[in-house]
Amino acid sequence: MTAEVEIINKEIDMPDQTITDLYNYDEFVPEKFERWMRFDDSPPVGEPVLDFPLWDLDQTPTSLKTELNRYSYTIVEFGSFT
């Protein structure tokens, strides 16, 4: 486990498993996904978003703000399609 993962684990109280191990749960039951439902920590609607790096499907580097500025409306899905 890297030092960065250890710091994140301590911040969200996950000392013995990596975040990936916990996120890739084997069944969709509340006790396995509720820890990820942190809506109170989300910025309010209308709040400017922080920029961060992204990559297109062809691995071309871009950023969140670049993608948000490409069209009048942009939907961003932060989640898993598993």
C-alpha positions, 0 to 999 in steps of 0.5 A, a space after each residue: 500500500 502506498 503512503 498516499 493510499 494510507 493517508 486517504 484510508 486514514 481520512 475515511 477510516 479504512 485502515 486495513 484494506 485499500 480503497 480499491 478493494 473496498 470500492 469493488 464490492 461483490 454485492 450491492 448492499 447498503 453496508 458496502 456502498 454507504 461509505 461512498 455516499 458523501 453528498 454532504 461533502 459535495 459542492 453546492 449547485 452553482 459552485 465553480 468546479 475545481 479543475 483536474 486532469 482527465 484523458 479522452 478514450 483515446 488517451 489524449 490529455 484534457 481537463 475537466 474545465 476544457 470538457 465543460 467549456 466545449 458545449 453549452 451543456 455537459 453531463 459528467 458522470 462520476 461513478 462506476 458502470 459495473 
